[in-house]
Amino acid sequence: MSHIVNISQLRAKLGPRQRILGMDPGTKTIGLALSDLTLTIATPLEIIRRTKFKTDVARLREIVEQEDIGGFVIGWPVNMDGSEGPRCQSTRAFSNNLAAAFDLPHVLWDERLSTAAVERTLIEADSSRKRRKQVIDKMAAAYILQGALHAI
């Protein structure tokens, strides 16, 4: 069963005072961001270094329970022309695996240019290349989640 919902449906599926977890899944990492209780502000949370999906889910489960997560926003890596490429296939597989692991709704949110926008901001803030590498995935997750929160 799919747990994918439209962004306009997500708020109604959340319990009172539940947060949303934003995710930027990549091949090596999953950037995570957390909404505030009012679903207004996204804050970078952490980066999971991907290993086995079971291990990744165990960390996600800890966060879901600790932060009272009621739904997910997952970065959807469509091509610039709006078409779906191989990265969308892997994200869809990730989404399906999440649906099997968690009984929570999730939204696939267009992430075009999110990493580029975050990197530009970090460069303008004079962050070192090493520092950018350490934070870019969780900052991209926050950028993705913030866009979704504006649409809720």
N, C-alpha and C positions, 0 to 999 in steps of 0.2 A: 504494500500500500504506500502510495506517495504521500509525503507530508509537505509537498511544495504548495505554497499558497501565494497569492498576489499580495503585494505590499499593503494594499488597502484592506486586506483581510487580517493582517497579522495582529494588529492591536486588539481586535475582538477575541482573538484566540489566547491572549495572555491573561494570566491570573492577576489579581491585584498586587501591585508593587513588584511585579516580575521584570527582570531585565532581558535585554537582547544581547546575544553574543555575536559579534561580527567576525567573519573568518576570511582570510585571504590564503586559500590553499595553493601551495606551489609544489614542485616536485621534491624539494628538500626540506621545506618548512611550512608551517601553518601559522600565519600571523593572526593574532587575536586582539579584539577590542571589545570593550564593554560599554553598554549604554548606562546612563544614570537611571534612577527610578522613575523620572518623569518622561523618559524616552525623548530627551531633548539633546543631550550631549554625548558624544562618543569619545572614549578615552582609550588610548593604546594600553593593552594589558600585558601580553607576553608573546613569545615565539616558541612554538613547539618544533623541535628538530624531529622530522619524520623518521620513524623506524618502521615497525609493523603497525598496521591499522589498529590492532587490538591494544597495543601500548599507547598509541595516540588517543584512542577512545577512553582509555583509563584516565588519562590526564584531563580530557574534556569532561568526563563524568565528574571528576573532583570539582572542576570549575562550575559546572551546571548546578551541582548540589550546594557548593559554598556560596555562590552568588545568586541563587534562585533564578536561574535562566529559564525563560518561558518560550524562547524561540531563537532561531538562528538567521542571520543574514550572511549569505555566502557570495563572495565575489565571483561574478560570471564573466569569464574572459572572452567575450565576443570579439571578433575582428573589427577593425575600424569601419568596415562597410556593413557591419551588423550581422555578418554571416558567422556560422559556428565552425570552428576548426577543431583540431585534435585536442587542444587544451580544454575546450568545452566538454569533449567526451570524457576526459579524466575527471573534470569537475562534476559532471553528472554522475559518474561512478562513485565519487566521494560523497555526493549528496544522497545517493541511494543507500550507500553503506551507513551513513549517519541516520537515515530514516529507519534502518533496521536496528540500530543501536539505541536510538532515542525516540520516544513517543512525543516529539515536539515539532511544531510547524517550522518550516524554513522558507526563506525567500532567496531566489537567485537574483542578485543585483548586478547590473551592468557595471563593470569595473574599468571600462576603457579609460586609459590615461591616468589611473589612480597612482600607480607606482611612479610614473613620470612626474606627476604633480607633486608628490611627496618628496621625491628626490630634488626637484627644483627648489622647494621650500627649504630643505636641509642644506643645500648648497648656498642658498641666499643667507642662511643663518650661520654660514661659515663652519659647518660640521665637517670633520675630517672624513676621508673616504672610509676609514676603519669604523668610525662611529656611525656613519650612514648605513654601512653593511649590518651593523648590530641592531639597528632600530627600524629599518625601512619596512620590513614585512608587517610589524605590528602597527606602524604608522599608516601603512596602506590599508590595513584592516579597519582602522579608525576612520580613514577617509571614506571608505566604502560604506561603513555603517552610518556615518554622519549623513551621507547622501540619502540613504534609506530612511533615516529618522526624519529628515526634512519632508519626505514624501508621505509619512504616516498620517 
